[in-house]
Amino acid sequence: TILYEELWMKNLAIVYELLVRPSLGVRAASEKRSIALVLWIILFFSASVSVADLLIFSSPGLTFSLISLTWGGIFYFFFALIGLFLLSCILHFIAEGLSGEGKVLNFFVALGCSLLPGILTAPLSLILSAIGSLSLKTALYLISKMIIFYWVATLQILAIKEVYHLSSGRALLTYLIPPLGILFLFSTLLALLILTIVMGIIGVF
């Protein structure tokens, strides 16, 4: 019991550092490698996002709401867990390619802890749900989610920097390569599709 209490005191200390001193929090999370903390953060994150969406976009009916909350939470939990695992592996190889040195498990823990700000989504949506105007409520909700997204992204970039001992520029580059690669691939496929259609119209094919 004492060891259990000490473990959770250390986890609470990591949570505090993540909120107050992000760099130290990310570093502590990666060094401690607390899988239990990551799973709890993902669980609360998933529940928070599910509750938030339900409060803002819900249809009436308690039964429907409970079903939506349950399935929404389960979906977000597994989606976040699998997504974090894949993202950890991808960013790990990119960081190593940019001369970074670190362990993927440490990075997975740090990346998982970066979802901590997402837990605030539900309390914010609860406050916003009191607003009568649906358009204003939705707009403020999307703005708050965007702020939380950038907060999470900042923590993830710090995670790359701290775990792989990279400069801020290389950490940012590591983080941006996957979305930029997807954007480039999508743009290339779209350009080829448009070119094929245009060539077909003018009778080249």
Backbone as a printed PyTorch tensor [residue, N CA C, xyz], in Angstrom:
tensor([[[  0.8280,  -1.2030,   0.0000],
         [  0.0000,   0.0000,   0.0000],
         [  0.8630,   1.2550,   0.0000]],

        [[  1.9400,   1.2220,   0.7790],
         [  2.8420,   2.3740,   0.8380],
         [  3.4850,   2.6170,  -0.5190]],

        [[  3.9240,   1.5290,  -1.1660],
         [  4.5250,   1.6520,  -2.4930],
         [  3.5150,   2.1850,  -3.4990]],

        [[  2.2750,   1.7180,  -3.3710],
         [  1.2080,   2.1770,  -4.2610],
         [  0.9700,   3.6760,  -4.0850]],

        [[  0.9390,   4.1210,  -2.8230],
         [  0.7260,   5.5400,  -2.5420],
         [  1.8990,   6.3760,  -3.0420]],

        [[  3.1100,   5.8660,  -2.8690],
         [  4.2910,   6.5880,  -3.3470],
         [  4.2730,   6.7130,  -4.8650]],

        [[  3.8390,   5.6340,  -5.5330],
         [  3.7690,   5.6490,  -6.9900],
         [  2.8120,   6.7220,  -7.4760]],

        [[  1.6400,   6.7970,  -6.8500],
         [  0.6540,   7.7710,  -7.3010],
         [  1.0150,   9.1910,  -6.8860]],

        [[  1.7590,   9.3400,  -5.8070],
         [  2.2610,  10.6630,  -5.4520],
         [  3.2490,  11.1490,  -6.5120]],

        [[  4.0810,  10.2250,  -6.9940],
         [  5.0170,  10.5740,  -8.0630],
         [  4.2660,  10.9090,  -9.3500]],

        [[  3.2020,  10.1440,  -9.6310],
         [  2.4020,  10.4200, -10.8240],
         [  1.7080,  11.7750, -10.7290]],

        [[  1.2010,  12.1030,  -9.5480],
         [  0.5680,  13.4080,  -9.3410],
         [  1.5870,  14.5350,  -9.4850]],

        [[  2.8180,  14.2620,  -9.0510],
         [  3.8850,  15.2540,  -9.2050],
         [  4.1750,  15.4940, -10.6850]],

        [[  4.1360,  14.4190, -11.4830],
         [  4.3450,  14.5490, -12.9260],
         [  3.2270,  15.3740, -13.5500]],

        [[  1.9900,  15.1060, -13.1430],
         [  0.8440,  15.8630, -13.6520],
         [  0.9960,  17.3460, -13.3210]],

        [[  1.4180,  17.6340, -12.1010],
         [  1.6270,  19.0260, -11.6770],
         [  2.6990,  19.6890, -12.5390]],

        [[  3.8040,  18.9900, -12.7540],
         [  4.8930,  19.5420, -13.5600],
         [  4.4490,  19.7720, -15.0000]],

        [[  3.6410,  18.8710, -15.5380],
         [  3.1560,  19.0320, -16.9120],
         [  2.3360,  20.3040, -17.0660]],

        [[  1.5910,  20.6520, -16.0340],
         [  0.7400,  21.8370, -16.0850],
         [  1.5050,  23.1210, -15.7800]],

        [[  2.4740,  23.0300, -14.8750],
         [  3.1800,  24.2250, -14.4120],
         [  4.5130,  24.4230, -15.1330]],

        [[  5.2900,  23.3490, -15.2340],
         [  6.5930,  23.4010, -15.9150],
         [  6.6550,  22.2660, -16.9360]],

        [[  6.1030,  22.4920, -18.1160],
         [  5.9350,  21.4280, -19.1250],
         [  7.2090,  20.6630, -19.4680]],

        [[  8.3200,  21.3740, -19.6320],
         [  9.5680,  20.6970, -20.0100],
         [ 10.0000,  19.6890, -18.9500]],

        [[  9.9580,  20.1110, -17.6890],
         [ 10.3270,  19.2100, -16.5980],
         [  9.3220,  18.0720, -16.4660]],

        [[  8.0470,  18.3770, -16.6980],
         [  7.0100,  17.3500, -16.6140],
         [  7.1740,  16.2730, -17.6650]],

        [[  7.4570,  16.7020, -18.8910],
         [  7.6660,  15.7490, -19.9830],
         [  8.8980,  14.8950, -19.7180]],

        [[  9.9510,  15.5370, -19.2200],
         [ 11.1830,  14.8040, -18.9160],
         [ 10.9570,  13.7770, -17.8090]],

        [[ 10.2370,  14.1890, -16.7670],
         [  9.9490,  13.2760, -15.6560],
         [  9.0740,  12.1160, -16.1010]],

        [[  8.0970,  12.4020, -16.9570],
         [  7.2030,  11.3480, -17.4530],
         [  7.9720,  10.3060, -18.2470]],

        [[  8.8940,  10.7650, -19.0990],
         [  9.6630,   9.8300, -19.9210],
         [ 10.6320,   9.0070, -19.0790]],

        [[ 11.1840,   9.6140, -18.0400],
         [ 12.1410,   8.8930, -17.1910],
         [ 11.4520,   7.8650, -16.2960]],

        [[ 10.2840,   8.2130, -15.7620],
         [  9.5630,   7.2960, -14.8660],
         [  8.9140,   6.1450, -15.6340]],

        [[  8.5350,   6.4100, -16.8810],
         [  7.8940,   5.4030, -17.7400],
         [  6.6830,   4.7520, -17.0510]],

        [[  5.8160,   5.5810, -16.5230],
         [  4.6260,   5.0880, -15.8270],
         [  3.5110,   4.7960, -16.8320]],

        [[  3.3980,   3.5370, -17.2340],
         [  2.3520,   3.1310, -18.1670],
         [  0.9700,   3.3350, -17.5480]],

        [[  0.8690,   3.0960, -16.2320],
         [ -0.4160,   3.2640, -15.5470],
         [ -0.9060,   4.7020, -15.6590]],

        [[ -0.0010,   5.6620, -15.4920],
         [ -0.3750,   7.0740, -15.6030],
         [ -0.8690,   7.3960, -17.0020]],

        [[ -0.1690,   6.8640, -18.0010],
         [ -0.5720,   7.1050, -19.3930],
         [ -1.9670,   6.5540, -19.6600]],

        [[ -2.2290,   5.3410, -19.1960],
         [ -3.5410,   4.7260, -19.4150],
         [ -4.6440,   5.5140, -18.7180]],

        [[ -4.3650,   6.0140, -17.5200],
         [ -5.3530,   6.8280, -16.8140],
         [ -5.6100,   8.1390, -17.5420]],

        [[ -4.5500,   8.7620, -18.0410],
         [ -4.7080,  10.0180, -18.7820],
         [ -5.5120,   9.7890, -20.0540]],

        [[ -5.1950,   8.7020, -20.7760],
         [ -5.9460,   8.3860, -21.9950],
         [ -7.4040,   8.1090, -21.6650]],

        [[ -7.6450,   7.4020, -20.5530],
         [ -9.0160,   7.0890, -20.1410],
         [ -9.8030,   8.3580, -19.8310]],

        [[ -9.2230,   9.2440, -19.0250],
         [ -9.9040,  10.4910, -18.6790],
         [-10.0400,  11.3990, -19.8980]],

        [[ -9.0200,  11.3950, -20.7580],
         [ -9.0780,  12.1750, -21.9960],
         [-10.2300,  11.7030, -22.8720]],

        [[-10.3430,  10.3890, -23.0360],
         [-11.3990,   9.8120, -23.8730],
         [-12.7800,  10.1260, -23.3090]],

        [[-12.9310,   9.9510, -21.9950],
         [-14.2140,  10.2430, -21.3530],
         [-14.5530,  11.7210, -21.4690]],

        [[-13.5510,  12.5750, -21.3120],
         [-13.7730,  14.0170, -21.3690],
         [-14.2280,  14.4600, -22.7530]],

        [[-13.5500,  13.9610, -23.7880],
         [-13.9180,  14.3250, -25.1590],
         [-15.3070,  13.8020, -25.4990]],

        [[-15.6040,  12.5810, -25.0600],
         [-16.9150,  11.9890, -25.3160],
         [-18.0240,  12.7860, -24.6360]],

        [[-17.8110,  13.1620, -23.3740],
         [-18.7960,  13.9620, -22.6350],
         [-18.9540,  15.3340, -23.2700]],

        [[-17.8300,  15.9250, -23.6830],
         [-17.8660,  17.2560, -24.2840],
         [-18.6970,  17.2700, -25.5650]],

        [[-18.4360,  16.3150, -26.4470],
         [-19.2000,  16.2380, -27.6940],
         [-20.6760,  16.0080, -27.4150]],

        [[-20.9610,  15.2150, -26.3950],
         [-22.3440,  14.9080, -26.0390],
         [-23.0560,  16.1500, -25.5190]],

        [[-22.3610,  16.9450, -24.7050],
         [-22.9640,  18.1440, -24.1360],
         [-23.2360,  19.2070, -25.1910]],

        [[-22.3420,  19.3070, -26.1610],
         [-22.4790,  20.3520, -27.1740],
         [-23.4100,  19.9330, -28.3040]],

        [[-23.2970,  18.6810, -28.7450],
         [-24.0400,  18.2430, -29.9290],
         [-25.0950,  17.1870, -29.6320]],

        [[-25.4330,  16.9660, -28.3510],
         [-26.3190,  15.8610, -27.9940],
         [-27.7460,  16.0850, -28.4640]],

        [[-28.4220,  14.9560, -28.6670],
         [-29.8590,  14.9790, -28.9060],
         [-30.5260,  14.5810, -27.6010]],

        [[-31.7660,  14.9370, -27.3830],
         [-32.4160,  14.6330, -26.1150],
         [-32.6030,  13.1380, -25.9000]],

        [[-32.7070,  12.7680, -24.6300],
         [-32.9410,  11.3580, -24.2980],
         [-31.8260,  10.8130, -23.4510]],

        [[-32.0970,  10.4660, -22.1970],
         [-31.0610,   9.9850, -21.2870],
         [-30.4610,   8.6690, -21.7500]],

        [[-31.3260,   7.7480, -22.2420],
         [-30.8380,   6.4390, -22.6780],
         [-29.8630,   6.5840, -23.8320]],

        [[-30.2520,   7.4100, -24.7970],
         [-29.3880,   7.6420, -25.9460],
         [-28.0760,   8.2820, -25.5030]],

        [[-28.1780,   9.2020, -24.5460],
         [-26.9910,   9.8940, -24.0740],
         [-26.0290,   8.9350, -23.3760]],

        [[-26.5580,   8.0480, -22.5510],
         [-25.7080,   7.0910, -21.8530],
         [-25.0430,   6.1290, -22.8280]],

        [[-25.7930,   5.6740, -23.8120],
         [-25.2330,   4.7810, -24.8280],
         [-24.1550,   5.5060, -25.6220]],

        [[-24.4420,   6.7390, -26.0130],
         [-23.4720,   7.5250, -26.7770],
         [-22.2110,   7.7740, -25.9680]],

        [[-22.3920,   8.0810, -24.6820],
         [-21.2510,   8.3420, -23.8130],
         [-20.3740,   7.1040, -23.6720]],

        [[-21.0060,   5.9520, -23.4780],
         [-20.2550,   4.7050, -23.2980],
         [-19.4780,   4.3380, -24.5530]],

        [[-20.1830,   4.2800, -25.6840],
         [-19.5230,   3.8910, -26.9280],
         [-18.5380,   4.9530, -27.4040]],

        [[-18.8890,   6.2220, -27.1760],
         [-17.9730,   7.2910, -27.5450],
         [-16.6830,   7.2170, -26.7560]],

        [[-16.7980,   6.9560, -25.4480],
         [-15.6090,   6.8310, -24.6120],
         [-14.7420,   5.6550, -25.0150]],

        [[-15.3790,   4.5200, -25.3050],
         [-14.6330,   3.3320, -25.7360],
         [-13.9140,   3.5970, -27.0500]],

        [[-14.6200,   4.2310, -27.9850],
         [-14.0210,   4.5400, -29.2870],
         [-12.8200,   5.4640, -29.1290]],

        [[-12.9960,   6.5500, -28.3900],
         [-11.9130,   7.5130, -28.2070],
         [-10.7200,   6.8790, -27.4890]],

        [[-10.9880,   5.9920, -26.5220],
         [ -9.9020,   5.3590, -25.7660],
         [ -9.0220,   4.5130, -26.6770]],

        [[ -9.6390,   3.6120, -27.4390],
         [ -8.8530,   2.7330, -28.3060],
         [ -8.2410,   3.5000, -29.4740]],

        [[ -8.9660,   4.4930, -29.9750],
         [ -8.4280,   5.3150, -31.0600],
         [ -7.1930,   6.0720, -30.5770]],

        [[ -7.2790,   6.6560, -29.3760],
         [ -6.1420,   7.3970, -28.8220],
         [ -4.9740,   6.4730, -28.5180]],

        [[ -5.2560,   5.2960, -27.9670],
         [ -4.2010,   4.3510, -27.6000],
         [ -3.4640,   3.8470, -28.8370]],

        [[ -4.2200,   3.4120, -29.8390],
         [ -3.6030,   2.9150, -31.0770],
         [ -2.9020,   4.0450, -31.8170]],

        [[ -3.5550,   5.2040, -31.8640],
         [ -2.9600,   6.3550, -32.5360],
         [ -1.6470,   6.7810, -31.8980]],

        [[ -1.6090,   6.7860, -30.5700],
         [ -0.3760,   7.1450, -29.8650],
         [  0.7400,   6.1450, -30.1320]],

        [[  0.3890,   4.8660, -30.1710],
         [  1.3890,   3.8320, -30.4390],
         [  1.9930,   4.0130, -31.8330]],

        [[  1.1340,   4.1940, -32.8220],
         [  1.6180,   4.3730, -34.1950],
         [  2.4160,   5.6620, -34.3370]],

        [[  1.9010,   6.7440, -33.7380],
         [  2.6010,   8.0230, -33.8170],
         [  3.9550,   7.9500, -33.1220]],

        [[  4.0210,   7.2410, -32.0100],
         [  5.2890,   7.0820, -31.2920],
         [  6.3250,   6.3860, -32.1620]],

        [[  5.9030,   5.3260, -32.8420],
         [  6.8230,   4.5750, -33.7080],
         [  7.3020,   5.4270, -34.8740]],

        [[  6.3690,   6.1420, -35.5070],
         [  6.7220,   6.9740, -36.6680],
         [  7.6850,   8.0880, -36.2690]],

        [[  7.3330,   8.8220, -35.2200],
         [  8.1790,   9.9330, -34.7810],
         [  9.5110,   9.4430, -34.2280]],

        [[  9.5230,   8.2430, -33.6600],
         [ 10.7720,   7.6630, -33.1470],
         [ 11.7850,   7.4860, -34.2730]],

        [[ 11.3430,   6.9140, -35.3870],
         [ 12.2520,   6.6860, -36.5150],
         [ 12.6860,   8.0070, -37.1510]],

        [[ 11.7720,   8.9740, -37.2120],
         [ 12.1290,  10.2780, -37.7760],
         [ 13.1490,  10.9790, -36.8830]],

        [[ 12.9120,  10.9390, -35.5740],
         [ 13.8320,  11.5870, -34.6340],
         [ 15.2160,  10.9530, -34.6900]],

        [[ 15.2640,   9.6330, -34.7890],
         [ 16.5620,   8.9620, -34.9020],
         [ 17.2450,   9.3260, -36.2110]],

        [[ 16.4460,   9.5210, -37.2610],
         [ 17.0140,   9.9350, -38.5410],
         [ 17.5990,  11.3330, -38.4940]],

        [[ 17.1380,  12.1280, -37.5420],
         [ 17.6610,  13.4890, -37.3630],
         [ 18.6870,  13.5440, -36.2290]],

        [[ 19.3420,  12.4060, -35.9980],
         [ 20.4270,  12.2770, -35.0110],
         [ 19.9430,  12.3020, -33.5640]],

        [[ 18.6820,  11.9730, -33.3510],
         [ 18.1720,  11.8980, -31.9900],
         [ 18.4660,  10.5490, -31.3590]],

        [[ 18.5880,  10.5300, -30.0480],
         [ 18.8430,   9.2880, -29.3180],
         [ 17.8540,   9.1710, -28.1640]],

        [[ 17.0270,   8.1400, -28.2190],
         [ 16.0340,   7.9400, -27.1710],
         [ 15.3420,   6.6040, -27.3480]],

        [[ 14.5600,   6.2090, -26.3500],
         [ 13.8450,   4.9380, -26.3930],
         [ 12.3730,   5.1770, -26.6980]],

        [[ 11.8160,   4.3030, -27.5300],
         [ 10.4430,   4.4870, -27.9750],
         [  9.4500,   4.3590, -26.8220]],

        [[  9.7300,   3.5100, -25.8240],
         [  8.8210,   3.3690, -24.6880],
         [  8.7740,   4.6570, -23.8710]],

        [[  9.9400,   5.2530, -23.6410],
         [  9.9820,   6.5380, -22.9330],
         [  9.1830,   7.5910, -23.6880]],

        [[  9.3310,   7.5690, -25.0020],
         [  8.6330,   8.5500, -25.8300],
         [  7.1290,   8.3080, -25.8190]],

        [[  6.7230,   7.0440, -25.8530],
         [  5.2960,   6.7140, -25.8060],
         [  4.6570,   7.2510, -24.5260]],

        [[  5.3540,   7.0880, -23.4070],
         [  4.8330,   7.5820, -22.1270],
         [  4.7260,   9.1060, -22.1440]],

        [[  5.7800,   9.7660, -22.6220],
         [  5.7630,  11.2310, -22.6800],
         [  4.6780,  11.7310, -23.6260]],

        [[  4.5210,  11.0380, -24.7430],
         [  3.5050,  11.4270, -25.7200],
         [  2.1000,  11.2240, -25.1520]],

        [[  1.9240,  10.1290, -24.4100],
         [  0.6250,   9.8770, -23.7910],
         [  0.2770,  10.9220, -22.7490]],

        [[  1.2740,  11.3300, -21.9690],
         [  1.0450,  12.3560, -20.9440],
         [  0.7260,  13.7160, -21.5620]],

        [[  1.1130,  13.9020, -22.8180],
         [  0.8320,  15.1800, -23.4790],
         [ -0.6610,  15.3880, -23.7250]],

        [[ -1.4540,  14.3280, -23.5900],
         [ -2.9050,  14.4470, -23.7720],
         [ -3.5970,  15.0350, -22.5450]],

        [[ -2.8420,  15.2990, -21.5000],
         [ -3.4180,  15.7970, -20.2470],
         [ -4.3300,  17.0170, -20.4240]],

        [[ -3.9410,  18.0350, -21.2170],
         [ -4.8350,  19.1920, -21.3750],
         [ -6.1970,  18.8330, -21.9580]],

        [[ -6.2690,  17.7300, -22.6930],
         [ -7.5410,  17.3230, -23.2830],
         [ -8.6030,  16.9820, -22.2600]],

        [[ -8.1740,  16.6950, -21.0270],
         [ -9.1260,  16.3810, -19.9640],
         [ -9.9880,  17.5990, -19.6340]],

        [[ -9.4810,  18.7890, -19.9520],
         [-10.2290,  20.0210, -19.6720],
         [-11.3950,  20.2320, -20.6280]],

        [[-11.4820,  19.4060, -21.6620],
         [-12.5350,  19.5830, -22.6640],
         [-13.9290,  19.4790, -22.0620]],

        [[-14.1450,  18.5030, -21.1940],
         [-15.4720,  18.3060, -20.5950],
         [-15.8930,  19.4680, -19.6980]],

        [[-15.0320,  19.9240, -18.7610],
         [-15.4290,  21.0780, -17.9490],
         [-15.7420,  22.3200, -18.7770]],

        [[-14.9450,  22.5580, -19.8210],
         [-15.2000,  23.7080, -20.6830],
         [-16.5370,  23.5760, -21.4040]],

        [[-16.8230,  22.3770, -21.9050],
         [-18.0890,  22.1640, -22.6110],
         [-19.2740,  22.2790, -21.6630]],

        [[-19.0750,  21.8950, -20.4000],
         [-20.1390,  22.0220, -19.4000],
         [-20.4850,  23.4900, -19.1780]],

        [[-19.4670,  24.3280, -19.1440],
         [-19.6920,  25.7700, -19.0010],
         [-20.3740,  26.3270, -20.2470]],

        [[-19.8880,  25.9080, -21.4150],
         [-20.4290,  26.4260, -22.6730],
         [-21.8440,  25.9370, -22.9420]],

        [[-22.2050,  24.7830, -22.3850],
         [-23.5420,  24.2360, -22.6260],
         [-24.6390,  25.1230, -22.0520]],

        [[-24.2560,  26.0260, -21.1400],
         [-25.2390,  26.9450, -20.5560],
         [-25.6040,  28.0700, -21.5140]],

        [[-24.8190,  28.2350, -22.5740],
         [-25.1020,  29.2800, -23.5610],
         [-26.2780,  28.8520, -24.4210]],

        [[-27.2360,  29.7450, -24.5940],
         [-28.4500,  29.4010, -25.3320],
         [-28.2430,  29.2910, -26.8320]],

        [[-27.4430,  30.1810, -27.3940],
         [-27.2400,  30.2000, -28.8470],
         [-26.3750,  29.0190, -29.2820]],

        [[-26.9120,  28.1770, -30.1570],
         [-26.1740,  26.9990, -30.6170],
         [-24.9500,  27.3940, -31.4280]],

        [[-25.0910,  28.4130, -32.2910],
         [-23.9710,  28.8270, -33.1380],
         [-22.8300,  29.4000, -32.2980]],

        [[-23.1730,  30.2340, -31.2970],
         [-22.1460,  30.8110, -30.4260],
         [-21.4940,  29.7270, -29.5790]],

        [[-22.3090,  28.8270, -29.0610],
         [-21.8020,  27.7290, -28.2400],
         [-20.8500,  26.8470, -29.0380]],

        [[-21.2350,  26.5290, -30.2630],
         [-20.3950,  25.6880, -31.1200],
         [-19.0900,  26.3810, -31.4690]],

        [[-19.1760,  27.6840, -31.7880],
         [-17.9790,  28.4450, -32.1490],
         [-16.9870,  28.5080, -30.9860]],

        [[-17.4900,  28.8030, -29.7900],
         [-16.6190,  28.8650, -28.6140],
         [-16.0380,  27.4940, -28.2770]],

        [[-16.8180,  26.4580, -28.4990],
         [-16.3510,  25.0910, -28.2480],
         [-15.2110,  24.7320, -29.1900]],

        [[-15.3590,  25.0720, -30.4610],
         [-14.3190,  24.7740, -31.4420],
         [-13.0530,  25.5770, -31.1590]],

        [[-13.2250,  26.8240, -30.7280],
         [-12.0640,  27.6510, -30.3760],
         [-11.3220,  27.0550, -29.1800]],

        [[-12.0790,  26.6330, -28.1660],
         [-11.4550,  26.0320, -26.9820],
         [-10.7430,  24.7300, -27.3370]],

        [[-11.3200,  23.9420, -28.2410],
         [-10.6710,  22.7000, -28.6680],
         [ -9.3950,  22.9980, -29.4450]],

        [[ -9.4100,  24.0960, -30.2190],
         [ -8.2180,  24.4730, -30.9710],
         [ -7.0900,  24.8860, -30.0210]],

        [[ -7.4480,  25.6230, -28.9650],
         [ -6.4490,  26.0250, -27.9690],
         [ -5.8550,  24.7950, -27.2850]],

        [[ -6.7180,  23.8600, -26.9140],
         [ -6.2530,  22.6240, -26.2740],
         [ -5.3840,  21.8180, -27.2310]],

        [[ -5.7590,  21.8070, -28.5180],
         [ -4.9700,  21.0940, -29.5260],
         [ -3.5470,  21.6480, -29.5950]],

        [[ -3.4200,  22.9770, -29.6380],
         [ -2.0910,  23.5860, -29.7020],
         [ -1.3100,  23.3520, -28.4110]],

        [[ -2.0050,  23.2980, -27.2960],
         [ -1.3630,  22.9930, -26.0080],
         [ -0.8000,  21.5750, -26.0310]],

        [[ -1.6140,  20.6350, -26.5010],
         [ -1.1680,  19.2440, -26.6130],
         [  0.0010,  19.1310, -27.5890]],

        [[ -0.1020,  19.8180, -28.7320],
         [  0.9700,  19.7760, -29.7320],
         [  2.2750,  20.3140, -29.1610]],

        [[  2.1810,  21.3750, -28.3650],
         [  3.3780,  21.9400, -27.7310],
         [  4.0340,  20.9300, -26.7950]],

        [[  3.2210,  20.2420, -26.0070],
         [  3.7540,  19.2110, -25.1090],
         [  4.3870,  18.0640, -25.8950]],

        [[  3.8050,  17.7170, -27.0320],
         [  4.3510,  16.6300, -27.8400],
         [  5.6850,  17.0140, -28.4680]],

        [[  5.8020,  18.2620, -28.8830],
         [  7.0820,  18.7380, -29.4160],
         [  8.1410,  18.7550, -28.3130]],

        [[  7.7330,  19.1750, -27.1170],
         [  8.6470,  19.1300, -25.9710],
         [  9.0600,  17.6960, -25.6540]],

        [[  8.1260,  16.7590, -25.8380],
         [  8.4360,  15.3450, -25.6020],
         [  9.5200,  14.8650, -26.5580]],

        [[  9.4090,  15.2440, -27.8130],
         [ 10.4290,  14.8810, -28.8070],
         [ 11.7790,  15.4830, -28.4160]],

        [[ 11.7360,  16.7440, -28.0340],
         [ 12.9720,  17.4510, -27.6690],
         [ 13.6550,  16.8230, -26.4600]],

        [[ 12.8700,  16.5070, -25.4330],
         [ 13.4440,  16.0000, -24.1860],
         [ 13.8960,  14.5430, -24.2980]],

        [[ 13.0880,  13.7120, -24.9490],
         [ 13.4130,  12.2790, -25.0230],
         [ 14.5870,  12.0230, -25.9560]],

        [[ 14.6190,  12.7380, -27.0890],
         [ 15.6460,  12.4640, -28.1000],
         [ 16.7810,  13.4830, -28.0810]],

        [[ 16.7350,  14.4260, -27.1340],
         [ 17.8110,  15.4040, -26.9610],
         [ 18.0830,  16.1670, -28.2610]],

        [[ 17.0110,  16.6370, -28.8660],
         [ 17.1100,  17.4070, -30.0960],
         [ 16.9200,  18.8910, -29.8020]],

        [[ 17.3690,  19.7210, -30.7320],
         [ 17.1160,  21.1510, -30.6120],
         [ 15.6320,  21.4220, -30.8600]],

        [[ 15.1890,  22.6070, -30.5180],
         [ 13.7780,  22.9570, -30.7190],
         [ 13.3980,  22.8820, -32.1930]],

        [[ 14.3200,  23.3270, -33.0550],
         [ 14.0540,  23.3010, -34.4900],
         [ 13.9080,  21.8870, -35.0250]],

        [[ 14.7990,  21.0000, -34.6160],
         [ 14.7270,  19.6110, -35.0840],
         [ 13.5260,  18.8800, -34.4860]],

        [[ 13.1830,  19.2140, -33.2600],
         [ 11.9960,  18.6090, -32.6450],
         [ 10.7330,  19.0280, -33.3940]],

        [[ 10.6610,  20.3060, -33.7500],
         [  9.5160,  20.8020, -34.5180],
         [  9.4680,  20.1530, -35.8950]],

        [[ 10.6290,  20.0190, -36.5360],
         [ 10.6960,  19.3770, -37.8480],
         [ 10.2440,  17.9260, -37.7630]],

        [[ 10.6860,  17.2240, -36.7400],
         [ 10.2660,  15.8320, -36.5270],
         [  8.7530,  15.7300, -36.4190]],

        [[  8.1730,  16.6650, -35.7010],
         [  6.7210,  16.6570, -35.4820],
         [  5.9470,  16.9850, -36.7600]],

        [[  6.5310,  17.8440, -37.6090],
         [  5.8170,  18.3110, -38.8020],
         [  5.9790,  17.3960, -40.0110]],

        [[  7.0090,  16.5640, -40.0250],
         [  7.2540,  15.7130, -41.1940],
         [  6.0680,  14.8110, -41.5330]],

        [[  5.4500,  14.0920, -40.5720],
         [  4.3020,  13.2340, -40.9330],
         [  3.1290,  13.9810, -41.5690]],

        [[  2.6250,  15.0890, -40.9650],
         [  1.5100,  15.7840, -41.6230],
         [  1.8980,  16.4130, -42.9540]],

        [[  3.1350,  16.9110, -43.0500],
         [  3.5850,  17.4870, -44.3140],
         [  3.7180,  16.4050, -45.3790]],

        [[  4.1790,  15.2220, -44.9720],
         [  4.2760,  14.1020, -45.9090],
         [  2.9130,  13.6680, -46.4190]],

        [[  1.9390,  13.6060, -45.5140],
         [  0.5710,  13.2430, -45.9090],
         [ -0.0080,  14.3010, -46.8380]],

        [[  0.2390,  15.5830, -46.5120],
         [ -0.2540,  16.6790, -47.3530],
         [  0.3640,  16.6240, -48.7410]],

        [[  1.6740,  16.3420, -48.8060],
         [  2.3550,  16.2430, -50.1000],
         [  1.8030,  15.0800, -50.9160]],

        [[  1.6080,  13.9290, -50.2640],
         [  1.0750,  12.7570, -50.9560],
         [ -0.3360,  13.0210, -51.4740]],

        [[ -1.1730,  13.6270, -50.6310],
         [ -2.5420,  13.9370, -51.0320],
         [ -2.5600,  14.9310, -52.1890]],

        [[ -1.6980,  15.9550, -52.1190],
         [ -1.6350,  16.9620, -53.1830],
         [ -1.1750,  16.3440, -54.4950]],

        [[ -0.1980,  15.4370, -54.4060],
         [  0.3010,  14.7660, -55.6110],
         [ -0.7770,  13.9060, -56.2540]],

        [[ -1.4880,  13.1260, -55.4430],
         [ -2.5690,  12.2810, -55.9670],
         [ -3.6910,  13.1220, -56.5530]],

        [[ -4.0130,  14.2340, -55.8930],
         [ -5.0610,  15.1240, -56.3980],
         [ -4.6490,  15.7550, -57.7170]],

        [[ -3.3740,  16.1580, -57.8090],
         [ -2.8720,  16.7540, -59.0470],
         [ -2.9030,  15.7380, -60.1890]],

        [[ -2.5190,  14.4950, -59.9040],
         [ -2.5540,  13.4440, -60.9260],
         [ -3.9830,  13.1560, -61.3690]],

        [[ -4.9120,  13.1680, -60.4120],
         [ -6.3160,  12.9350, -60.7420],
         [ -6.8620,  14.0440, -61.6310]],

        [[ -6.5570,  15.2870, -61.2690],
         [ -7.0170,  16.4250, -62.0780],
         [ -6.3960,  16.3810, -63.4640]],

        [[ -5.1020,  16.0440, -63.5280],
         [ -4.4100,  15.9570, -64.8220],
         [ -5.0340,  14.8800, -65.6920]],

        [[ -5.3630,  13.7370, -65.0910],
         [ -5.9970,  12.6430, -65.8350],
         [ -7.3570,  13.0620, -66.3780]],

        [[ -8.1310,  13.7560, -65.5620],
         [ -9.4590,  14.2160, -65.9900],
         [ -9.3440,  15.2230, -67.1230]],

        [[ -8.4050,  16.1730, -66.9760],
         [ -8.2230,  17.2020, -68.0070],
         [ -7.7710,  16.5720, -69.3130]],

        [[ -6.8200,  15.6450, -69.2300],
         [ -6.3370,  14.9690, -70.4310],
         [ -7.4520,  14.1660, -71.0930]],

        [[ -8.3000,  13.5700, -70.2660],
         [ -9.4230,  12.8140, -70.8140],
         [-10.4130,  13.7090, -71.5300]],

        [[-10.6230,  14.9070, -70.9750],
         [-11.5780,  15.8420, -71.5800],
         [-11.0870,  16.3410, -72.9290]],

        [[ -9.7950,  16.6450, -73.0220],
         [ -9.2770,  17.1910, -74.2820],
         [ -8.9440,  16.0920, -75.2880]],

        [[ -9.1720,  14.8470, -74.9000],
         [ -9.0530,  13.7510, -75.8500],
         [ -7.6750,  13.1680, -76.0110]],

        [[ -6.8080,  13.3860, -75.0140],
         [ -5.4740,  12.7980, -75.1030],
         [ -5.5470,  11.2980, -74.9210]],

        [[ -6.4530,  10.8370, -73.9940],
         [ -6.6020,   9.4040, -73.7370],
         [ -7.8210,   8.8930, -74.4940]]])
